Amino acid sequence: LWAHKTSPQSCSGEDKLPSQVIKDLATVYKEFIASPAQKELEELKKEISKLIQKITTEPTIDKYVNVFLNNLRDDNYYLLSSIAVLFEKNEDGITACFYDVNLFGYGDDEEEAIDDLCASIIDYYISLKENVQNLGPQTKKHWGYLDRIIKEEKKR
């Protein structure tokens, strides 16, 4: 690569490297040591960021998970008993399924899906209650079930 030669004029009792040698060493360091290490570090940072993004945004269920819902997340409507909800993961996000009355909630994650399902249950309950005299056989069964498990309490 280079040979270190000192001239008698540059010697002052200590051995100094010529400025060109220092520049050559800096170039070698940048090209063969720092650059690959820096590139590798940048790639690792990108991969770590991707993993963090995936961990914080991906739904936490694999395919199907059963849970029991104990409240409807509304100050005016209460569940008197728990209801079984099945979470299903699909390409569009999460679906919360309440198969007892064929209602569903959708969202990007479990919280959004449950919020949507709770709103659907309350809307369905209100609709059935308002039309109780005109219900068909299946919706009468749904009304009978929901009327037993939901308590309505209007806040003033």
N, C-alpha and C positions, 0 to 999 in steps of 0.2 A: 504494500500500500504506500507507505512513505518511510523514508529513513530520516531519523533525527540527527541532524548535524548541527553542531554549534560552532560558530566562528569565534576566533579569539576575541573579537571586538565585543561580542554579545555576552561574553562570560564575565560575570562580576561576582564570582564566588558561588552563585546559585545557578542551577540549570533551568533555563526558561525555554518554553516551547514557542516556536515562531508562530505568528498570527495565522498563517495559512494552514498550519497543522491543526490549530484549534478549530478553524473553520471546517477543515476536512473531518475532524472528529465530530463536530456538531452535525454535519450533513449525514455521516454514517449513523449517528444516534437517531436522528429524525427519521431516516429512511428505513432502517433495519430494526430498530428497537422501539422507539416511541410510537411511530405510525401504526405498526401492527397491533401493539398493545392498546393504543387509543381506539383503533377500529374495533378491536375485540371488546373493549369496555363499552363502547357505544352500542354494539350489538347486544351485549348483555343487558344494558339499561333498557333497550327497546323490548327485549323479551320479558323482562321483569314487569315493565309497564303493561304489556299485553296481558300477562298473567293476572296482575292486580285488577285490571279492567274486567277480565273474564270472571274472576272470583266475586267482584262486587256487583256485577250486573247479571250474571247467569242465575236462572232460577235454581233453588237449592234442592229440588226434587229430581229424581231420575226419570221416571215415567208415570207411576201412579202412587199416591199416598192418601190414606184415609185419615181424617181428623174429625173431631167432634166440635161443633160450633156451639158456644154457650151464650152468645149475645148477638144482637142484630146491628150493633154499632149505631144505635139511634136512641135518643133520649125518650122517645114516645112509644117505642115498641120493645117488648122484652120477651125472651124465650123462657117458658116455664120448664122446659126440658131440653137437653142437648139434641142437636140434629147431626146425623152423619153426613159428611161432605167428602167427596172424593176429588183430589187434585189430579188433573191429567196434564202432563207436559206434552206440547206439540210444537210444530215449527213456528206457530204464531205467538206462542207464549204459554200461559197457564190458563186452564179452565177449571173452575170450581163447580162441581156437579152436586146438586141436591136432587137425587133421583126419586125421592118419595113423592115429589110433586112436579118432577121434570123441569126444574129451573136451573139456570146456569149463570155463572159470572165469569167474566173474561178480564185478563190483564197481562201485563208484561212480567209480573211477579205474583207471588201468593197473596200479598197484601191487597194489590189492586183487584185481583180476582175475587177475594172474599168481600171487599167493599162493594164490588159490582153485584155479587150474589146477594148480599144483605139488602141492597136497594131493590133488587128484583123480587125478593121474597116479600118485602113490605109493599111494593107496588101491586103484586099479585094478591096479597091479603086484602088490601084496600079495594081492589077491583072486584074480588069475589064478594066481599062484605056489601058493597054497593049494589050488587046484582044478585043477591042471594036467592031471590024469587025466580030468577030466570036461568038457573044453572042446570047444565046437563048432568048425566050420571057421573062422569069422571070428575068434573069440576065440583060436584057436590061432595065427593069423597075428599078431594083436596081441601075444600072449605071446612069440612068436618075435622080434618086433621089439623089444619093451620089454626082453626078457632080454638082447639084444645091446647095447642102449644105456644100460642102468642098471646101476650097480655098487652092491651093498648092502654096507655096512660098519657093523656094529653097534659103537657106542662103549660102553666099559665104565665 
